[in-house]
């Protein structure tokens, strides 16, 4: 499980996607930035995944490792 914490000071939409190491998109979701969200990777196969979070013009990438 991976938890994203929303910001209490705004309601800008946030887009996040999870891709496998080969670039195949596993999931994609858009949510309000004021809510906390949980990304459940328990059903994913073991491996390395990339979580991309886009908020406005900012793009962040985080590596997730599923054992």
C-alpha positions as CSV (number, residue, x, y, z in Angstrom):
1,X,0.0,0.0,0.0
2,X,1.2,3.5,-0.8
3,X,-0.6,6.5,0.7
4,X,-0.9,9.9,-0.9
5,X,-1.8,12.8,1.5
6,X,-4.0,15.5,0.2
7,X,-3.4,19.2,0.9
8,X,-6.0,20.9,3.0
9,X,-5.3,24.2,1.3
10,X,-6.6,23.5,-2.2
11,X,-8.8,21.4,-4.4
12,X,-6.6,21.2,-7.5
13,X,-7.0,17.9,-9.4
14,X,-4.1,15.4,-9.1
15,X,-3.5,12.7,-11.7
16,X,-1.5,9.7,-10.7
17,X,-0.5,6.7,-12.7
18,X,1.4,3.5,-12.1
19,X,3.5,1.9,-14.8
20,X,5.7,-1.2,-14.7
21,X,9.4,-1.0,-15.5
22,X,8.7,-1.6,-19.2
23,X,6.4,1.4,-19.4
24,X,3.1,-0.5,-19.4
25,X,0.4,1.5,-17.6
26,X,-1.1,-0.5,-14.8
27,X,-3.4,2.1,-13.3
28,X,-4.5,5.7,-13.7
29,X,-6.6,7.9,-11.4
30,X,-7.6,11.5,-11.0
31,X,-8.7,12.8,-7.7
32,X,-9.2,16.0,-5.7
33,X,-6.0,17.2,-4.0
34,X,-7.9,17.6,-0.7
35,X,-8.5,13.9,-0.2
36,X,-6.0,11.3,1.0
37,X,-5.7,8.4,-1.4
38,X,-4.3,4.9,-1.1
39,X,-2.7,3.0,-3.9
40,X,-3.1,-0.7,-3.4
41,X,-0.3,-2.7,-5.1
42,X,-1.0,-6.0,-3.2
43,X,-2.3,-7.6,-6.4
44,X,0.7,-6.6,-8.5
45,X,3.4,-9.1,-9.3
46,X,6.7,-8.7,-7.6
47,X,8.9,-6.1,-9.4
48,X,9.6,-2.4,-9.8
49,X,6.9,0.1,-10.6
50,X,6.9,3.8,-11.3
51,X,4.4,6.1,-9.7
52,X,3.9,9.4,-11.5
53,X,2.0,12.2,-9.9
54,X,1.0,15.3,-11.8
55,X,-0.4,18.4,-10.1
56,X,-0.7,21.4,-12.4
57,X,2.6,21.8,-14.3
58,X,4.5,19.7,-11.7
59,X,5.4,16.1,-12.4
60,X,6.9,13.8,-9.7
61,X,8.1,10.3,-10.2
62,X,8.5,7.8,-7.3
63,X,9.9,4.2,-7.6
64,X,7.8,1.5,-5.9
65,X,9.3,-1.9,-5.2
66,X,6.9,-4.8,-4.7
67,X,8.6,-7.8,-3.0
